């Protein structure tokens, strides 16, 4: 969600010291809001009939055994589902502890932002009636699927599968954008795209196991970035307001 304005240093108000929580220009938030609205509408339209979701998930489904062969794969579970997630959590915890010890409020906020998105996704996931692919009738289960924003069927199954919770951990790395911006905007955007790529990679591993659809992962990234922008905007505004 990079903008053409690239966040020039001269447009940033407030202090830009490494330990300061700076203010981003309103233009940044306006552009991100527009891009989030556009991508949200695009996701809704592309996945309105679940064709893409089902087509991609069938690539990893065995119709003979009526199972996802990679569901219990040891290495996929170990590397993608455990190590990758634990590495992100460890990074956030180390950043948080370091920030507290060094009294670096920006590092503390970035560490918290890493967990804000997954927390929001986790709440949405816990209250969702959408079931995972491996629970659906089309993939050997008993639950009935339904498109986003449509009526919930009676046999929707166990639910609690939308958005993608595991992918949100990888997307949480996008919080590093707020650490390097505004002094190093190119590196900041590189961190954003690296976090987006990690989230999609971790999400795709879950697709291979039959745990999530592609739309689940895309919406997870959408919610993580929205949550991070909103939280950083509110915190930076309140802190800088009290300093005046």
Backbone as CSV, one residue per row, in Angstrom:
resi,resn,N_x,N_y,N_z,CA_x,CA_y,CA_z,C_x,C_y,C_z
1,UNK,0.824,-1.189,0.000,0.000,0.000,0.000,0.868,1.252,0.000
2,UNK,1.905,1.227,-0.815,2.835,2.326,-0.888,2.217,3.507,-1.595
3,UNK,2.552,4.693,-1.151,2.013,5.887,-1.763,3.085,6.587,-2.559
4,UNK,2.664,7.416,-3.518,3.595,8.125,-4.362,4.306,9.239,-3.621
5,UNK,3.749,9.703,-2.526,4.343,10.798,-1.764,5.575,10.368,-0.980
6,UNK,5.650,9.024,-0.685,6.818,8.409,-0.056,7.210,9.001,1.289
7,UNK,6.308,9.745,1.920,6.548,10.210,3.270,7.849,10.996,3.396
8,UNK,7.943,12.131,2.723,9.130,12.964,2.823,9.372,13.377,4.264
9,UNK,10.633,13.437,4.640,10.971,13.776,6.021,10.471,15.159,6.388
10,UNK,10.444,16.055,5.404,10.008,17.412,5.688,8.541,17.504,6.014
11,UNK,7.771,16.471,5.653,6.333,16.483,5.904,5.974,15.932,7.265
12,UNK,6.973,15.419,7.996,6.720,14.832,9.294,6.814,15.907,10.361
13,UNK,5.793,15.983,11.206,5.820,16.936,12.306,6.186,16.231,13.583
14,UNK,6.641,17.010,14.547,7.043,16.399,15.806,8.467,15.908,15.749
15,UNK,8.962,15.409,16.854,10.343,14.947,16.950,10.549,13.663,16.180
16,UNK,11.738,13.472,15.573,12.046,12.254,14.823,13.249,11.534,15.405
17,UNK,13.546,11.760,16.661,14.619,11.012,17.294,14.230,9.537,17.334
18,UNK,15.258,8.683,17.446,15.024,7.246,17.405,14.075,6.764,18.487
19,UNK,14.007,7.492,19.610,13.137,7.042,20.692,11.837,7.839,20.765
20,UNK,11.599,8.702,19.776,10.404,9.545,19.799,9.294,8.943,18.942
21,UNK,8.069,9.160,19.361,6.913,8.749,18.573,6.457,9.971,17.789
22,UNK,6.723,9.952,16.506,6.484,11.088,15.628,5.055,11.099,15.098
23,UNK,4.689,12.206,14.496,3.393,12.324,13.837,3.554,12.136,12.336
24,UNK,2.754,11.270,11.766,2.708,11.124,10.319,1.692,12.125,9.761
25,UNK,1.906,12.635,8.557,0.962,13.606,7.985,-0.406,12.997,7.736
26,UNK,-1.425,13.831,7.789,-2.794,13.352,7.559,-2.943,12.737,6.183
27,UNK,-2.141,13.211,5.239,-2.190,12.683,3.876,-1.897,11.182,3.854
28,UNK,-0.954,10.767,4.692,-0.606,9.350,4.766,-1.818,8.516,5.158
29,UNK,-2.504,8.930,6.212,-3.664,8.172,6.684,-4.812,8.218,5.693
30,UNK,-4.968,9.341,5.015,-6.024,9.452,4.016,-5.774,8.484,2.865
31,UNK,-4.522,8.434,2.406,-4.182,7.531,1.303,-4.338,6.076,1.722
32,UNK,-3.895,5.750,2.934,-4.042,4.367,3.415,-5.512,3.983,3.555
33,UNK,-6.331,4.930,4.014,-7.765,4.666,4.151,-8.393,4.390,2.791
34,UNK,-8.007,5.180,1.789,-8.531,4.987,0.441,-8.094,3.633,-0.112
35,UNK,-6.809,3.311,0.054,-6.296,2.034,-0.448,-6.934,0.849,0.270
36,UNK,-7.159,0.979,1.555,-7.820,-0.094,2.303,-9.262,-0.273,1.835
37,UNK,-9.945,0.828,1.561,-11.320,0.743,1.062,-11.355,0.072,-0.302
38,UNK,-10.409,0.449,-1.178,-10.364,-0.126,-2.527,-10.040,-1.614,-2.469
39,UNK,-9.023,-1.980,-1.676,-8.662,-3.398,-1.586,-9.764,-4.217,-0.915
40,UNK,-10.442,-3.614,0.065,-11.550,-4.312,0.713,-12.669,-4.617,-0.269
41,UNK,-13.011,-3.643,-1.103,-14.033,-3.859,-2.128,-13.562,-4.889,-3.153
42,UNK,-12.272,-4.825,-3.494,-11.722,-5.786,-4.462,-11.767,-7.206,-3.914
43,UNK,-11.384,-7.383,-2.646,-11.450,-8.714,-2.038,-12.879,-9.242,-2.022
44,UNK,-13.812,-8.364,-1.680,-15.217,-8.778,-1.616,-15.722,-9.208,-2.981
45,UNK,-15.327,-8.479,-4.023,-15.799,-8.802,-5.381,-15.134,-10.063,-5.914
46,UNK,-13.816,-10.174,-5.759,-13.090,-11.333,-6.305,-13.537,-12.637,-5.652
47,UNK,-13.801,-12.596,-4.355,-14.143,-13.825,-3.628,-15.641,-13.926,-3.326
48,UNK,-16.442,-13.201,-4.110,-17.888,-13.155,-3.851,-18.562,-14.515,-4.008
49,UNK,-18.045,-15.375,-4.892,-18.661,-16.692,-5.092,-17.723,-17.837,-4.706
50,UNK,-16.610,-17.507,-4.066,-15.652,-18.486,-3.523,-14.955,-19.338,-4.584
51,UNK,-15.060,-18.957,-5.856,-14.451,-19.740,-6.931,-12.950,-19.845,-6.783
52,UNK,-12.286,-18.709,-6.537,-10.839,-18.711,-6.405,-10.391,-19.471,-5.158
53,UNK,-11.107,-19.289,-4.074,-10.767,-19.996,-2.839,-10.797,-21.502,-3.036
54,UNK,-11.879,-21.980,-3.615,-12.044,-23.424,-3.796,-11.040,-23.979,-4.808
55,UNK,-10.788,-23.231,-5.873,-9.861,-23.695,-6.901,-8.451,-23.867,-6.335
56,UNK,-7.989,-22.903,-5.543,-6.651,-22.979,-4.976,-6.547,-24.060,-3.905
57,UNK,-7.581,-24.213,-3.102,-7.547,-25.232,-2.052,-7.623,-26.644,-2.625
58,UNK,-8.307,-26.809,-3.758,-8.399,-28.140,-4.381,-7.041,-28.629,-4.874
59,UNK,-6.108,-27.693,-5.085,-4.766,-28.088,-5.507,-4.086,-28.941,-4.452
60,UNK,-4.511,-28.789,-3.192,-3.875,-29.501,-2.087,-4.795,-30.542,-1.458
61,UNK,-5.911,-30.816,-2.128,-6.895,-31.772,-1.609,-6.884,-33.042,-2.446
62,UNK,-6.923,-34.178,-1.767,-6.971,-35.484,-2.433,-8.414,-35.973,-2.451
63,UNK,-9.073,-35.947,-3.622,-10.481,-36.363,-3.684,-10.703,-37.846,-3.401
64,UNK,-9.676,-38.645,-3.543,-9.801,-40.086,-3.306,-9.912,-40.366,-1.808
65,UNK,-8.976,-39.839,-1.057,-8.991,-40.057,0.399,-9.865,-39.044,1.127
66,UNK,-10.324,-38.001,0.369,-11.151,-36.941,0.948,-10.435,-36.245,2.106
67,UNK,-9.149,-35.996,1.902,-8.336,-35.348,2.929,-7.313,-34.413,2.294
68,UNK,-6.762,-33.554,3.124,-5.628,-32.732,2.722,-4.362,-33.475,3.150
69,UNK,-3.609,-34.056,2.215,-2.437,-34.864,2.570,-1.403,-34.127,3.408
70,UNK,-1.333,-32.796,3.265,-0.335,-32.023,3.996,-0.831,-31.569,5.377
71,UNK,-2.026,-31.964,5.743,-2.602,-31.501,7.005,-1.737,-31.858,8.208
72,UNK,-1.230,-33.062,8.252,-0.435,-33.522,9.387,1.049,-33.618,9.051
73,UNK,1.485,-32.940,7.980,2.885,-33.006,7.601,3.774,-32.410,8.698
74,UNK,4.739,-33.168,9.143,5.569,-32.764,10.282,6.362,-31.501,10.000
75,UNK,7.037,-31.448,8.857,7.901,-30.323,8.546,7.122,-29.052,8.264
76,UNK,6.004,-29.182,7.583,5.175,-28.011,7.321,4.632,-27.445,8.627
77,UNK,4.227,-28.318,9.502,3.714,-27.880,10.806,4.827,-27.269,11.651
78,UNK,6.003,-27.892,11.635,7.115,-27.424,12.462,7.649,-26.078,11.980
79,UNK,7.972,-25.983,10.684,8.614,-24.779,10.156,7.629,-23.623,10.010
80,UNK,6.493,-23.902,9.389,5.555,-22.818,9.090,4.637,-22.483,10.260
81,UNK,4.137,-23.501,10.913,3.117,-23.256,11.937,3.701,-22.986,13.314
82,UNK,4.912,-23.446,13.561,5.490,-23.260,14.895,6.683,-22.309,14.886
83,UNK,7.741,-22.679,14.150,8.964,-21.880,14.170,8.722,-20.467,13.664
84,UNK,8.030,-20.326,12.532,7.793,-18.999,11.957,7.016,-18.108,12.923
85,UNK,5.967,-18.660,13.497,5.154,-17.889,14.441,5.935,-17.565,15.703
86,UNK,6.665,-18.544,16.235,7.437,-18.319,17.453,8.539,-17.289,17.226
87,UNK,9.120,-17.267,16.019,10.174,-16.306,15.709,9.636,-14.882,15.733
88,UNK,8.436,-14.688,15.186,7.815,-13.364,15.194,7.498,-12.932,16.624
89,UNK,6.953,-13.857,17.409,6.631,-13.545,18.811,7.897,-13.208,19.587
90,UNK,8.960,-13.977,19.366,10.222,-13.730,20.065,10.781,-12.359,19.697
91,UNK,10.694,-12.011,18.404,11.168,-10.704,17.952,10.417,-9.578,18.653
92,UNK,9.099,-9.727,18.752,8.282,-8.700,19.393,8.592,-8.591,20.886
93,UNK,8.771,-9.727,21.548,9.063,-9.724,22.988,10.422,-9.082,23.254
94,UNK,11.424,-9.431,22.441,12.765,-8.852,22.605,12.720,-7.343,22.389
95,UNK,11.989,-6.920,21.359,11.859,-5.485,21.088,11.162,-4.778,22.241
96,UNK,10.129,-5.407,22.795,9.389,-4.801,23.906,10.270,-4.653,25.143
97,UNK,10.981,-5.722,25.492,11.850,-5.686,26.678,12.971,-4.674,26.479
98,UNK,13.582,-4.681,25.295,14.653,-3.729,25.004,14.147,-2.297,25.079
99,UNK,12.960,-2.070,24.530,12.384,-0.737,24.561,12.108,-0.250,25.970
100,UNK,11.634,-1.152,26.806,11.341,-0.787,28.193,12.629,-0.476,28.941
101,UNK,13.645,-1.335,28.771,14.920,-1.139,29.475,15.587,0.167,29.051
102,UNK,15.561,0.445,27.745,16.224,1.644,27.226,15.299,2.869,27.218
103,UNK,14.085,2.677,27.703,13.108,3.753,27.725,12.899,4.352,26.332
104,UNK,12.833,3.470,25.366,12.626,3.864,23.975,11.152,3.660,23.644
105,UNK,10.375,4.719,23.724,8.929,4.594,23.574,8.526,4.180,22.161
106,UNK,9.316,4.574,21.177,8.952,4.168,19.814,9.126,2.666,19.628
107,UNK,10.203,2.110,20.162,10.433,0.665,20.059,9.359,-0.107,20.806
108,UNK,8.949,0.402,21.951,7.866,-0.238,22.709,6.581,-0.247,21.896
109,UNK,6.266,0.874,21.264,5.042,0.954,20.472,5.095,0.026,19.268
110,UNK,6.248,-0.027,18.594,6.391,-0.926,17.446,6.208,-2.377,17.868
111,UNK,6.769,-2.734,19.025,6.608,-4.097,19.540,5.138,-4.402,19.811
112,UNK,4.428,-3.438,20.389,3.004,-3.628,20.661,2.194,-3.685,19.373
113,UNK,2.595,-2.903,18.370,1.898,-2.929,17.083,2.001,-4.296,16.424
114,UNK,3.121,-4.988,16.668,3.289,-6.327,16.101,2.200,-7.273,16.585
115,UNK,1.710,-7.032,17.804,0.669,-7.893,18.360,-0.731,-7.353,18.235
116,UNK,-0.871,-6.055,17.933,-2.209,-5.458,17.831,-3.028,-6.094,16.716
117,UNK,-2.418,-6.204,15.519,-3.139,-6.786,14.383,-3.600,-8.215,14.631
118,UNK,-2.677,-9.104,15.046,-3.085,-10.473,15.361,-4.157,-10.545,16.437
119,UNK,-4.116,-9.600,17.394,-5.139,-9.581,18.442,-6.511,-9.277,17.841
120,UNK,-6.575,-8.275,16.970,-7.833,-7.929,16.315,-8.327,-9.086,15.455
121,UNK,-7.417,-9.675,14.693,-7.786,-10.824,13.846,-8.261,-11.979,14.712
122,UNK,-7.594,-12.201,15.834,-7.992,-13.290,16.723,-9.397,-13.113,17.266
123,UNK,-9.765,-11.871,17.610,-11.114,-11.587,18.103,-12.146,-11.834,17.008
124,UNK,-11.856,-11.341,15.805,-12.770,-11.553,14.677,-12.899,-13.037,14.356
125,UNK,-11.791,-13.747,14.394,-11.781,-15.177,14.088,-12.598,-15.961,15.111
126,UNK,-12.481,-15.587,16.377,-13.187,-16.296,17.451,-14.694,-16.125,17.364
127,UNK,-15.137,-15.050,16.724,-16.574,-14.778,16.622,-17.138,-15.072,15.239
128,UNK,-16.306,-15.641,14.358,-16.726,-15.892,12.979,-17.481,-17.216,12.837
129,UNK,-18.468,-17.222,11.945,-19.226,-18.449,11.673,-18.654,-19.206,10.476
130,UNK,-17.638,-18.642,9.828,-16.996,-19.318,8.697,-16.128,-20.464,9.196
131,UNK,-16.311,-21.642,8.614,-15.521,-22.816,8.995,-14.314,-22.972,8.075
132,UNK,-13.342,-23.722,8.537,-12.124,-23.954,7.762,-12.403,-24.914,6.608
133,UNK,-11.580,-24.882,5.550,-11.785,-25.782,4.408,-11.918,-27.240,4.796
134,UNK,-11.077,-27.720,5.724,-11.137,-29.146,6.073,-12.434,-29.530,6.793
135,UNK,-13.242,-28.547,7.207,-14.529,-28.828,7.848,-15.700,-28.806,6.860
136,UNK,-15.433,-28.353,5.634,-16.514,-28.172,4.662,-16.861,-29.449,3.904
137,UNK,-18.091,-29.510,3.453,-18.572,-30.680,2.712,-17.733,-30.933,1.474
138,UNK,-17.340,-29.850,0.793,-16.562,-29.977,-0.441,-15.186,-30.594,-0.219
139,UNK,-14.742,-30.607,1.022,-13.410,-31.138,1.328,-13.467,-32.235,2.389
140,UNK,-14.534,-33.007,2.360,-14.647,-34.173,3.224,-15.236,-33.912,4.593
141,UNK,-15.673,-32.685,4.873,-16.260,-32.362,6.168,-17.777,-32.378,6.131
142,UNK,-18.405,-31.674,7.061,-19.866,-31.648,7.145,-20.444,-30.231,7.138
143,UNK,-19.585,-29.240,7.198,-20.050,-27.852,7.279,-20.370,-27.278,5.903
144,UNK,-21.248,-26.301,5.881,-21.654,-25.622,4.646,-20.941,-24.274,4.581
145,UNK,-20.340,-23.996,3.436,-19.637,-22.727,3.266,-20.604,-21.648,2.792
146,UNK,-20.201,-20.402,2.935,-21.010,-19.289,2.442,-20.116,-18.079,2.220
147,UNK,-20.404,-17.265,1.216,-19.584,-16.088,0.914,-19.659,-15.058,2.031
148,UNK,-18.668,-14.202,2.073,-18.620,-13.140,3.068,-19.802,-12.196,2.898
149,UNK,-20.384,-11.774,4.018,-21.514,-10.843,4.078,-22.848,-11.442,3.616
150,UNK,-22.877,-12.748,3.346,-24.144,-13.377,2.972,-24.760,-14.044,4.196
151,UNK,-25.986,-14.554,4.049,-26.683,-15.181,5.174,-25.933,-16.415,5.664
152,UNK,-25.889,-16.585,6.971,-25.198,-17.730,7.563,-26.098,-18.960,7.496
153,UNK,-25.645,-20.042,6.859,-26.464,-21.258,6.785,-26.571,-21.945,8.139
154,UNK,-27.595,-22.762,8.292,-27.798,-23.460,9.563,-26.662,-24.411,9.879
155,UNK,-26.108,-25.045,8.852,-25.035,-26.019,9.050,-23.682,-25.411,8.706
156,UNK,-23.379,-24.262,9.275,-22.115,-23.589,8.972,-20.917,-24.219,9.675
157,UNK,-21.182,-25.171,10.545,-20.101,-25.904,11.186,-19.513,-25.199,12.400
158,UNK,-18.291,-25.578,12.784,-17.676,-25.031,13.998,-17.279,-23.557,13.878
159,UNK,-17.096,-23.078,12.650,-16.730,-21.670,12.463,-15.343,-21.346,12.986
160,UNK,-15.170,-20.101,13.430,-13.916,-19.605,14.017,-12.714,-19.821,13.093
161,UNK,-12.890,-19.439,11.805,-11.800,-19.650,10.853,-11.548,-18.451,9.945
162,UNK,-12.164,-17.329,10.197,-12.000,-16.152,9.339,-11.880,-14.898,10.195
163,UNK,-10.865,-14.067,9.949,-9.757,-14.174,8.987,-8.701,-15.191,9.440
164,UNK,-7.598,-15.277,8.681,-6.547,-16.240,8.977,-5.687,-15.812,10.155
165,UNK,-5.809,-16.504,11.276,-5.074,-16.139,12.472,-3.574,-16.353,12.353
166,UNK,-3.162,-17.461,11.758,-1.733,-17.750,11.655,-1.033,-16.741,10.751
167,UNK,-1.643,-16.423,9.632,-1.053,-15.455,8.699,-0.890,-14.091,9.352
168,UNK,-1.791,-13.749,10.266,-1.729,-12.433,10.905,-0.440,-12.251,11.704
169,UNK,0.143,-13.327,12.183,1.419,-13.231,12.908,2.513,-12.727,11.981
170,UNK,2.547,-13.268,10.763,3.524,-12.805,9.789,3.265,-11.375,9.364
171,UNK,2.000,-11.045,9.140,1.646,-9.672,8.766,2.017,-8.677,9.863
172,UNK,2.084,-9.146,11.100,2.436,-8.268,12.203,3.794,-7.606,12.028
173,UNK,4.684,-8.242,11.248,6.019,-7.693,11.000,5.939,-6.364,10.255
174,UNK,4.821,-6.080,9.617,4.653,-4.796,8.928,4.794,-3.626,9.895
175,UNK,4.701,-3.897,11.196,4.849,-2.846,12.206,6.220,-2.194,12.153
176,UNK,7.225,-2.903,11.611,8.565,-2.333,11.497,8.583,-1.091,10.609
177,UNK,7.558,-0.948,9.798,7.430,0.267,8.982,7.500,1.505,9.865
178,UNK,6.832,1.458,11.001,6.745,2.622,11.880,8.030,2.847,12.682
179,UNK,8.936,1.870,12.691,10.218,2.051,13.357,11.182,2.838,12.466
180,UNK,11.235,2.500,11.184,12.191,3.125,10.275,11.677,4.412,9.624
181,UNK,10.388,4.593,9.599,9.830,5.822,9.056,9.846,6.872,10.166
182,UNK,10.239,8.125,9.924,10.446,8.745,8.622,11.900,8.862,8.173
183,UNK,12.873,8.523,9.047,14.272,8.733,8.664,14.689,7.908,7.452
184,UNK,14.172,6.678,7.363,14.561,5.777,6.264,13.304,5.221,5.607
185,UNK,12.621,6.039,4.826,11.331,5.632,4.245,11.419,4.417,3.320
186,UNK,12.489,4.297,2.563,12.618,3.139,1.669,12.723,1.844,2.460
187,UNK,13.514,1.872,3.528,13.628,0.692,4.380,12.310,0.411,5.093
188,UNK,11.598,1.469,5.439,10.298,1.304,6.089,9.336,0.553,5.178
189,UNK,9.274,0.955,3.919,8.378,0.282,2.979,8.862,-1.124,2.656
190,UNK,10.182,-1.314,2.681,10.721,-2.663,2.478,10.254,-3.586,3.594
191,UNK,10.257,-3.081,4.826,9.766,-3.865,5.961,8.272,-4.159,5.821
192,UNK,7.538,-3.171,5.313,6.100,-3.381,5.094,5.865,-4.544,4.135
193,UNK,6.555,-4.510,2.994,6.361,-5.557,1.993,6.928,-6.901,2.459
194,UNK,7.999,-6.852,3.257,8.547,-8.094,3.805,7.542,-8.741,4.756
195,UNK,6.896,-7.915,5.585,5.865,-8.432,6.480,4.671,-8.974,5.715
196,UNK,4.294,-8.278,4.630,3.178,-8.747,3.809,3.515,-10.085,3.157
197,UNK,4.764,-10.212,2.679,5.191,-11.463,2.044,5.251,-12.602,3.061
198,UNK,5.748,-12.304,4.266,5.815,-13.332,5.301,4.422,-13.796,5.698
199,UNK,3.488,-12.856,5.817,2.119,-13.220,6.152,1.487,-14.105,5.094
200,UNK,1.716,-13.759,3.819,1.160,-14.566,2.732,1.810,-15.946,2.688
201,UNK,3.118,-16.002,2.951,3.825,-17.287,2.950,3.314,-18.187,4.068
202,UNK,3.168,-17.621,5.261,2.653,-18.403,6.384,1.207,-18.802,6.134
203,UNK,0.454,-17.910,5.513,-0.932,-18.217,5.187,-1.051,-19.299,4.137
204,UNK,-0.135,-19.289,3.171,-0.193,-20.307,2.126,0.124,-21.688,2.687
205,UNK,1.018,-21.723,3.675,1.294,-22.995,4.332,0.042,-23.566,4.977
206,UNK,-0.793,-22.682,5.516,-2.067,-23.114,6.096,-3.053,-23.553,5.019
207,UNK,-2.988,-22.932,3.860,-3.832,-23.359,2.747,-3.465,-24.780,2.322
208,UNK,-2.177,-25.082,2.315,-1.718,-26.426,1.953,-2.252,-27.475,2.925
209,UNK,-2.432,-27.089,4.172,-2.930,-28.009,5.189,-4.454,-28.091,5.209
210,UNK,-5.114,-27.189,4.460,-6.573,-27.163,4.462,-7.149,-26.350,5.592
211,UNK,-6.305,-25.526,6.234,-6.748,-24.763,7.400,-7.395,-23.439,7.032
212,UNK,-7.049,-22.879,5.865,-7.583,-21.571,5.480,-7.698,-21.433,3.972
213,UNK,-8.537,-20.494,3.557,-8.636,-20.107,2.156,-7.740,-18.898,1.913
214,UNK,-7.478,-18.614,0.638,-6.684,-17.445,0.281,-7.327,-16.161,0.801
215,UNK,-8.650,-16.050,0.673,-9.342,-14.840,1.130,-9.162,-14.627,2.628
216,UNK,-9.081,-15.699,3.387,-8.864,-15.584,4.831,-7.546,-14.860,5.120
217,UNK,-6.509,-15.203,4.347,-5.193,-14.628,4.567,-5.126,-13.177,4.094
218,UNK,-5.738,-12.893,2.959,-5.740,-11.519,2.449,-6.470,-10.582,3.406
219,UNK,-7.610,-11.033,3.910,-8.351,-10.207,4.854,-7.596,-10.064,6.183
220,UNK,-6.816,-11.071,6.550,-6.001,-10.969,7.765,-4.995,-9.833,7.618
221,UNK,-4.324,-9.788,6.453,-3.380,-8.704,6.198,-4.064,-7.350,6.199
222,UNK,-5.262,-7.304,5.656,-6.049,-6.060,5.597,-6.339,-5.551,7.007
223,UNK,-6.780,-6.429,7.868,-7.115,-6.036,9.235,-5.876,-5.672,10.052
224,UNK,-4.767,-6.373,9.811,-3.545,-6.071,10.551,-3.053,-4.672,10.213
225,UNK,-2.999,-4.338,8.926,-2.505,-3.019,8.534,-3.456,-1.910,8.992
226,UNK,-4.737,-2.145,8.891,-5.711,-1.173,9.382,-5.516,-0.938,10.875
227,UNK,-5.353,-2.001,11.628,-5.185,-1.898,13.077,-3.901,-1.177,13.438
228,UNK,-2.838,-1.474,12.720,-1.557,-0.835,13.005,-1.590,0.652,12.695
229,UNK,-2.146,1.020,11.548,-2.245,2.438,11.185,-3.120,3.196,12.177
230,UNK,-4.241,2.606,12.532,-5.171,3.252,13.461,-4.531,3.438,14.834
231,UNK,-3.892,2.390,15.321,-3.281,2.455,16.656,-2.130,3.457,16.699
232,UNK,-1.254,3.392,15.690,-0.132,4.322,15.671,-0.621,5.762,15.544
233,UNK,-1.624,5.971,14.709,-2.163,7.311,14.538,-2.735,7.869,15.829
234,UNK,-3.499,7.065,16.535,-4.112,7.519,17.791,-3.065,7.779,18.869
235,UNK,-2.128,6.843,19.038,-1.109,6.980,20.082,-0.206,8.174,19.797
236,UNK,0.253,8.305,18.558,1.149,9.417,18.218,0.449,10.760,18.378
237,UNK,-0.818,10.827,18.031,-1.565,12.075,18.176,-1.727,12.458,19.645
238,UNK,-2.114,11.481,20.468,-2.343,11.754,21.887,-1.051,12.137,22.604
239,UNK,0.040,11.429,22.304,1.306,11.725,22.970,1.848,13.094,22.569
240,UNK,1.785,13.408,21.289,2.296,14.705,20.845,1.395,15.858,21.290
241,UNK,0.117,15.554,21.460,-0.811,16.599,21.936,-0.501,16.975,23.366
242,UNK,-0.154,15.983,24.182,0.142,16.254,25.592,1.474,16.968,25.780
243,UNK,2.360,16.881,24.788,3.661,17.527,24.898,3.607,19.008,24.595
244,UNK,2.528,19.463,23.948,2.421,20.869,23.554,2.073,21.736,24.752
